[in-house]
Amino acid sequence: MLVSAKEMLTKAKAGKYAVGQFNINNLEWTKAILQTAEELKSPVILGVSEGAGKYMCGYTTVVGMVNGMINELGITVPVALHLDHGSYEGAKKCIEAGFSSIMFDGSHYPIEENIEKTKELVGICNERGLSIEAEVGAIGGEEDGVIGGGEVADPNECKMIADLGVTMLAAGIGNIHGKYPANWAGLRFDVLDEIQKLTGAMPLVLHGGTGIPADMIKKAISLGVSKINVNTECQLAFAAATRRYIEAGKDLEGKGFDPRKLLADGTAAIKATVKEKMELFGSVGKA
């Protein structure tokens, strides 16, 4: 059964570790992440962007697949199904479809409108026992065609949004979606520290977990980051393993063209990436 991310993140914040949000793109992704979480006894958040939701035939399809898998695979660890960078309309659709957590990304609205829409969604989520993530200051890089420049959030705006009763807060601290450029300046720990001081016990979220050096990740966790989003890294691992399989000509041997065989190495690569991240984030054995 899906759970809200509230309890797992409250525990993570108190225990100074982070829970990974791993974005899902299809059946293989979902299965690999759930199996790894179960093997490592780690809580997990499955992230779904609006683009991926559309690709997987809509939010009700995603909810059906995830619930079916939790049941069929005998998953016992806490699993939250979370809308990633949701629009106002998308958030409402996911609530109706049965997601257990949503992110409303109102960072492109003027702060007053962001506050108004966030407030309304907080009310709906509280009524239904769902968790809600809000964002202040756009995260850099590209997210389904939305580009932000590695922005840094205003700590006072973070407090304004946190005070609306959201479960967790994503704040830009110079992080970027996708691959990091060679001239990236690194995370702004001074800003993170300031945000943490103003928002207290609220779990903070780090988007763009791919390519941030391990020591920076650990420092961010020590400063209150309790949820870290990973997507690109799993995609790159999957693509590289699939490329090796095909370049080795394995798809031409016997029934190597069968999708179950063709995608097996890529799926194993996702599992290895998720395991590495869960170990780095400190969530292993915390279910």
BELGISUL-V390537 format. One record per residue. N is the residue number from 1. NEAR is the number of other C-alpha atoms within 8 Angstrom. Layout:
# BELGISUL-V390537
n: <N;N>
near: <NEAR;NEAR>
This chain:
# BELGISUL-V390537
n: <1;2;3;4;5;6;7;8;9;10;11;12;13;14;15;16;17;18;19;20;21;22;23;24;25;26;27;28;29;30;31;32;33;34;35;36;37;38;39;40;41;42;43;44;45;46;47;48;49;50;51;52;53;54;55;56;57;58;59;60;61;62;63;64;65;66;67;68;69;70;71;72;73;74;75;76;77;78;79;80;81;82;83;84;85;86;87;88;89;90;91;92;93;94;95;96;97;98;99;100;101;102;103;104;105;106;107;108;109;110;111;112;113;114;115;116;117;118;119;120;121;122;123;124;125;126;127;128;129;130;131;132;133;134;135;136;137;138;139;140;141;142;143;144;145;146;147;148;149;150;151;152;153;154;155;156;157;158;159;160;161;162;163;164;165;166;167;168;169;170;171;172;173;174;175;176;177;178;179;180;181;182;183;184;185;186;187;188;189;190;191;192;193;194;195;196;197;198;199;200;201;202;203;204;205;206;207;208;209;210;211;212;213;214;215;216;217;218;219;220;221;222;223;224;225;226;227;228;229;230;231;232;233;234;235;236;237;238;239;240;241;242;243;244;245;246;247;248;249;250;251;252;253;254;255;256;257;258;259;260;261;262;263;264;265;266;267;268;269;270;271;272;273;274;275;276;277;278;279;280;281;282;283;284;285;286;287>
near: <6;10;10;13;13;8;7;10;13;11;8;13;15;6;6;10;13;15;18;14;12;13;11;11;11;7;7;8;11;12;9;12;12;11;11;11;13;11;7;9;11;16;13;14;13;13;12;13;12;12;7;10;13;9;8;11;8;9;12;8;9;11;12;8;9;9;10;8;11;12;9;7;7;7;11;6;11;11;13;14;15;13;15;11;9;14;9;10;7;9;13;8;9;12;12;7;9;8;14;15;15;16;14;15;11;14;11;6;8;7;8;7;9;11;11;8;10;14;10;8;9;12;8;8;12;9;7;6;8;13;15;14;13;14;13;15;11;15;17;14;12;11;7;7;5;7;8;11;9;13;13;12;13;8;10;8;10;14;11;9;13;12;8;10;8;14;10;13;15;12;15;15;14;13;14;15;15;9;8;9;5;4;4;6;5;6;8;9;8;6;11;11;9;9;12;12;7;9;11;6;6;12;14;13;13;13;12;15;11;11;8;9;6;7;6;9;10;10;8;11;13;9;9;11;15;15;13;14;13;14;12;10;10;12;9;8;12;13;9;9;11;12;8;8;12;9;7;6;8;10;12;8;8;6;8;11;11;8;7;6;10;12;10;8;12;13;12;9;12;15;12;8;11;12;11;8;9;13;9;8;13;9;15;10;7;7;9>
